[in-house]
Amino acid sequence: MKKIFIFNIFFALTTLLTAQSNQIKFIKGNLNDKTQAVRQSEGDESIWLIDKTLDFALENISLLRNDRDLEGLVVAAVLSISSENVENYSFEQKTKLSNQLISVFNNFENSNTVIISVVNKLVSLRAELPTEYFSHQLNNFIKNVDINKVDSGVMRAVLNAASLIGNNETFYILFDFLGTKKYVSFENEITAAVSELVPVSINETLDIINNGTKEQLALIFDILTKNQKIPKNILCEIAENVLNKSILLVEDSSKVDSTLIDIQLSSIDILSSNKWTRASTIGLNFFKLAKGFYKNNFLSETQFCNVISSLSNIAPIDSISALIAYLEELNSQKENFEEVNSNVVLSVINTLGAIGDKTAFDTLLAVTYINYPENVLTAARDALAGLRW
């Protein structure tokens, strides 16, 4: 027992002397000595040395600009910062460390290694440190950087950071870069960042959708539909606005645009699969537009049937009258020996059956007296049997 007690005292003294030795080495040593002291430190000593290192570097950067030894010292200090230690910092300590790192980011602009290490460290500590001010610094960097001169590693680190701690201003800045030849080499990173920032930039996203060009609408919608992490309610709100805007663009154009039709069909699929009845009026407006598209061969039979069936999920109340009127139109054409697509008729009947409103009774009953194929007649009888009274 006595031996253990003596060993513990010896170990404690050794640790204390080693810590003091590293601190002394830092204070008295040259830049290489300081770097070695930082790398060898642990625990509270490491916290003390990191703080002193960052202050020392910022005080002397104007005299030692582009000095590799100073840059190596800073990188060693930044890499030594641990989330376990920072987690236990006071608010004042966290604020100071965040400000130190931001100052290093701004003052060591000629050192790619320093910038990358700071950016990566701040991203890794985003749960422990305040990042709002650094987000602002990232925005300034992205806006003002000479894309033809910046190191690709630095730019990718900044864009990755922007995707994780950026804000709505970041979203706007990066979206403007998309499709610009100047930024084509970073298109994947920019696209990923824009996609990640959508949940914190809903108003900005909707602004682009409702006030942007057809090209911008297609671009933002393509980005959004590829992001599996966007919450369903946000995706549906966006799809609703995209569908509405695309309808307006079609109505204002003398030409039917296949890109807009693709966007509309994708929007309808999203709204239908999530039963987004808030878009009831818009869904019904698109159905009316889709009838013309189908008639003029801009929609395939399958596409048009999907639009019809979506109404039971998107507009189960508002669409009843429109579906009844359309089925009456098809019945009239069939009675006049005009060509009627049986699958389209089936889709209308099944959709009315799924909605189950009794006002469809007369029109569904009329189907059973017309010379339709047996599968259409059977569907009409099934729909009649399922109406709610």
Secondary structure, 3 states (H helix, E strand, C coil): CHHHHHHHHHHHHHHHHHHHHHHHHHHHCCHHHHHHHHHHCCHHHHHHHHHHHHHHHHHHCCCCCCCHHHHHHHHHHHHHCCHHHHHCCCHHHHHHHHHHHHHHHHHCCCCHHHHHHHHHHHHHCCCCCCCHHHHHHHHHHHHHCCCCCCCHHHHHHHHHHHHHHCCHHHHHHHHHHCCCHHHHHHHHHHHHHHHHHHHHCHHHHHHHHHHCCHHHHHHHHHHHHCCCCCCHHHHHHHHHHHHHHHHHHHHCCCCCCHHHHHHHHHHHHHHHHCCCHHHHHHHHHHHHHHHHHHHCCCCCHHHHHHHHHHHHHHCCCCCHHHHHHHHHHHHHHHHCCCCCCHHHHHHHHHHHHHHCEHHHHHHHHHHCCCCCCHHHHHHHHHHHHCCEC
